[in-house]
């Protein structure tokens, strides 16, 4: 990501910083290429374990042309989906962490490799976020597919046949 889209993404991200100039300075000078930004102003972040986050992102990208920004740590052990502010205060879900009002997240500079965290889907600067209801549906579909795969791999019960699979 380069050019005007990167500039717009930087402006959008730093708009929540208490001091946008200091945030830009940190990105430029931090050898890891990261800055801390407050959640809960323009976005919340739902953090999924990678084993759910990766298939959820696959489902989500089949449902919409461009979901909101998505972060991942290296190794994709965790993935953070940017959702509308206030989502975290209403979210109930086992194994899903939320960053909302009063929390901070590590954010890499758009378009650059950073230490420890990277953009899977970088912000485009327009304010696009992932709809929380759509994210929940994608999570359910991904979890259901994983459960079906696990049953098939372990000789699970096939209720259509009334007998064990296999």
C-alpha positions as CSV (number, residue, x, y, z in Angstrom):
1,X,0.0,0.0,0.0
2,X,1.5,3.3,-1.1
3,X,0.6,6.8,-2.2
4,X,-2.7,8.5,-1.4
5,X,-4.2,5.4,0.2
6,X,-1.4,5.1,2.7
7,X,-1.6,8.8,3.6
8,X,-5.4,8.5,4.1
9,X,-4.9,5.4,6.3
10,X,-2.2,7.2,8.4
11,X,-4.5,10.2,8.8
12,X,-7.4,8.0,9.8
13,X,-5.4,6.0,12.3
14,X,-3.6,8.9,13.9
15,X,-6.9,10.9,14.2
16,X,-7.6,9.0,17.4
17,X,-4.1,9.6,18.9
18,X,-3.9,12.1,21.8
19,X,-1.0,13.7,19.8
20,X,-1.2,12.7,16.1
21,X,2.3,14.2,15.4
22,X,3.8,12.2,18.2
23,X,2.2,9.0,16.8
24,X,3.7,9.7,13.3
25,X,7.1,10.4,15.0
26,X,6.9,7.1,16.9
27,X,6.1,5.2,13.7
28,X,9.0,6.8,11.9
29,X,11.5,6.2,14.7
30,X,10.4,3.1,16.5
31,X,12.6,0.2,15.1
32,X,9.6,-2.1,15.3
33,X,7.4,0.3,13.2
34,X,4.5,0.3,15.7
35,X,2.6,2.8,17.8
36,X,0.0,2.5,20.5
37,X,-3.4,3.9,19.7
38,X,-6.6,4.2,21.8
39,X,-9.5,1.9,20.9
40,X,-13.1,2.9,21.4
41,X,-13.1,6.3,19.6
42,X,-13.4,5.5,15.9
43,X,-13.2,1.7,16.3
44,X,-13.2,-1.2,18.6
45,X,-11.1,-4.3,18.0
46,X,-12.3,-7.9,18.5
47,X,-9.4,-10.3,18.9
48,X,-9.9,-13.9,17.8
49,X,-7.6,-16.8,18.3
50,X,-5.9,-17.6,15.0
51,X,-7.5,-21.0,14.6
52,X,-10.9,-19.2,14.4
53,X,-9.6,-15.8,13.0
54,X,-8.1,-17.2,9.8
55,X,-11.2,-19.2,8.6
56,X,-13.4,-16.3,9.8
57,X,-11.4,-13.9,7.5
58,X,-11.8,-16.4,4.7
59,X,-15.5,-16.5,5.1
60,X,-15.7,-12.7,5.6
61,X,-13.8,-11.9,2.4
62,X,-16.3,-14.2,0.4
63,X,-19.2,-12.2,1.9
64,X,-18.0,-8.6,1.3
65,X,-15.6,-7.0,-1.2
66,X,-13.6,-5.3,1.5
67,X,-14.0,-5.9,5.2
68,X,-12.6,-3.4,7.7
69,X,-8.9,-3.5,8.8
70,X,-7.6,-6.7,10.2
71,X,-4.4,-7.1,12.2
72,X,-2.5,-10.3,13.0
73,X,0.5,-11.1,15.1
74,X,3.3,-13.0,13.4
75,X,2.4,-16.6,13.3
76,X,-1.3,-15.5,13.3
77,X,-1.9,-16.8,16.8
78,X,-4.3,-13.8,17.2
79,X,-6.2,-11.7,14.7
80,X,-7.8,-8.3,15.4
81,X,-10.9,-7.2,13.5
82,X,-11.7,-3.5,13.5
83,X,-15.4,-3.1,14.2
84,X,-17.6,0.0,15.1
85,X,-17.0,1.7,18.4
86,X,-19.2,0.3,21.2
87,X,-19.2,-3.2,19.8
88,X,-17.0,-4.6,22.6
89,X,-19.3,-3.4,25.4
90,X,-22.1,-5.5,23.8
91,X,-20.1,-8.5,22.7
92,X,-20.5,-11.8,24.4
93,X,-18.3,-14.6,23.1
94,X,-16.1,-17.3,24.5
95,X,-12.4,-16.9,23.6
96,X,-12.9,-13.5,21.9
97,X,-11.2,-10.6,23.6
98,X,-12.2,-7.0,23.0
99,X,-10.4,-3.7,22.9
100,X,-12.8,-0.8,23.3
101,X,-13.1,2.4,25.3
102,X,-10.2,2.8,27.7
103,X,-7.9,0.3,26.0
104,X,-4.9,0.7,23.7
105,X,-3.8,-1.4,20.7
106,X,-0.5,-1.9,19.0
107,X,-0.8,-0.7,15.4
108,X,1.8,-1.0,12.7
109,X,2.5,1.7,10.2
110,X,0.4,1.0,7.1
111,X,2.3,-0.4,4.2
112,X,5.4,-1.4,6.1
113,X,6.6,-4.6,7.8
114,X,6.5,-4.2,11.6
115,X,7.8,-6.1,14.5
116,X,5.3,-8.5,16.0
117,X,2.2,-7.4,14.3
118,X,1.1,-6.8,10.6
119,X,-1.9,-5.8,8.6
120,X,-3.8,-8.6,6.8
121,X,-6.2,-6.0,5.6
122,X,-4.8,-2.5,6.0
123,X,-7.1,0.5,6.6
124,X,-8.0,2.4,3.4
125,X,-8.5,5.7,5.2
126,X,-12.2,5.9,4.4
127,X,-13.3,4.6,7.9
128,X,-14.5,1.2,6.6
129,X,-15.1,-1.1,9.5
130,X,-16.3,-4.7,9.7
131,X,-20.0,-5.0,10.6
132,X,-20.1,-6.8,13.9
133,X,-23.2,-8.9,13.0
134,X,-21.5,-10.0,9.7
135,X,-18.4,-10.8,11.6
136,X,-20.4,-12.9,14.0
137,X,-22.0,-14.8,11.2
138,X,-18.6,-15.4,9.6
139,X,-17.3,-16.7,12.9
140,X,-20.3,-19.1,13.2
141,X,-19.8,-20.4,9.7
142,X,-16.0,-20.8,10.3
143,X,-16.5,-22.6,13.6
144,X,-19.2,-24.9,12.1
145,X,-16.9,-25.8,9.2
146,X,-14.1,-26.6,11.7
147,X,-16.4,-28.8,13.8
148,X,-17.6,-30.7,10.7
149,X,-13.9,-31.2,9.6
150,X,-13.0,-32.4,13.1
151,X,-15.9,-34.9,13.2
152,X,-15.0,-36.2,9.7
153,X,-11.3,-36.6,10.7
154,X,-12.2,-38.4,13.9
155,X,-14.9,-40.7,12.7
156,X,-17.7,-38.6,14.1
157,X,-21.4,-39.4,14.1
158,X,-23.3,-38.6,10.9
159,X,-26.9,-37.8,11.9
160,X,-28.2,-38.1,8.3
161,X,-27.1,-41.7,8.2
162,X,-27.8,-42.7,11.8
163,X,-24.4,-44.2,12.1
164,X,-20.8,-43.3,12.6
165,X,-19.1,-41.5,9.7
166,X,-16.4,-43.3,7.8
